[in-house]
Amino acid sequence: PGRRLLQFLSYLGACDRLLKQGYEEGQVEEAMEMFQYSEKKAAEFLHLLAQFNDMGFQQNEIKEVLLLCGNQREKALEELVMK
């Protein structure tokens, strides 16, 4: 099989694993794209997004801060609290 097919199958597998963790499909696809299809980084992002969302922060602000801080939890939390 071609390289693109293997990449696509790998992407589908990663999405499937993230969906099974309870994340929404749209968020999973967006996270995978934002992190050039790195399952590890997308998973970190989704985990922190859910965590900060539960704390009552706005989703668009969380996304912005996580991208700026490179998924660093403490740094992102500081930024969110200061907003």
C-alpha positions as CSV (number, residue, x, y, z in Angstrom):
1,P,0.0,0.0,0.0
2,G,1.0,3.6,-0.7
3,R,2.4,5.9,2.0
4,R,-0.7,8.1,1.9
5,L,-2.9,5.1,2.6
6,L,-0.8,4.1,5.6
7,Q,-0.9,7.7,6.9
8,F,-4.7,7.8,6.5
9,L,-5.2,4.5,8.3
10,S,-2.9,5.6,11.1
11,Y,-5.0,8.8,11.3
12,L,-8.2,6.9,11.5
13,G,-6.8,4.6,14.2
14,A,-5.7,7.6,16.2
15,C,-9.1,9.3,15.8
16,D,-10.9,6.1,16.8
17,R,-8.8,5.7,20.0
18,L,-9.5,9.4,20.9
19,L,-13.2,9.0,20.2
20,K,-13.3,5.9,22.5
21,Q,-11.9,8.1,25.3
22,G,-15.1,10.1,25.0
23,Y,-14.0,13.2,23.0
24,E,-16.4,14.6,20.4
25,E,-15.7,13.8,16.7
26,G,-15.3,17.5,15.7
27,Q,-12.9,18.2,18.5
28,V,-10.8,15.1,17.7
29,E,-10.5,16.0,14.0
30,E,-9.7,19.6,14.8
31,A,-7.0,18.6,17.4
32,M,-5.4,16.1,15.0
33,E,-5.2,18.8,12.3
34,M,-3.8,21.4,14.7
35,F,-1.0,19.1,15.7
36,Q,-0.1,17.7,12.3
37,Y,-1.8,14.4,13.1
38,S,0.3,13.7,16.3
39,E,-2.0,11.5,18.4
40,K,0.0,12.2,21.5
41,K,-0.2,16.0,21.2
42,A,-3.9,15.9,20.2
43,A,-4.7,13.7,23.2
44,E,-2.9,16.1,25.6
45,F,-4.8,19.1,24.0
46,L,-8.2,17.3,24.3
47,H,-7.5,16.3,27.9
48,L,-6.6,19.8,28.9
49,L,-9.4,21.3,26.9
50,A,-11.9,19.1,28.8
51,Q,-10.2,19.9,32.1
52,F,-10.3,23.7,31.7
53,N,-13.8,23.5,30.3
54,D,-14.9,21.8,33.5
55,M,-13.3,24.6,35.4
56,G,-15.7,27.0,33.6
57,F,-13.3,28.7,31.1
58,Q,-14.6,29.5,27.6
59,Q,-13.7,26.9,24.9
60,N,-12.4,29.4,22.4
61,E,-10.1,31.0,25.0
62,I,-8.8,27.6,26.1
63,K,-7.9,26.6,22.6
64,E,-6.1,29.9,22.0
65,V,-4.1,29.6,25.2
66,L,-3.2,26.0,24.8
67,L,-1.9,26.6,21.3
68,L,0.2,29.6,22.6
69,C,1.5,27.6,25.6
70,G,2.2,24.4,23.7
71,N,-0.1,22.4,25.9
72,Q,1.7,23.3,29.1
73,R,-0.9,22.9,31.7
74,E,0.4,25.3,34.4
75,K,1.3,28.1,31.9
76,A,-2.0,27.8,30.2
77,L,-3.9,27.9,33.5
78,E,-2.0,31.1,34.5
79,E,-3.0,32.7,31.2
80,L,-6.6,31.7,31.5
81,V,-6.8,33.0,35.1
82,M,-5.3,36.4,34.0
83,K,-7.8,36.8,31.1
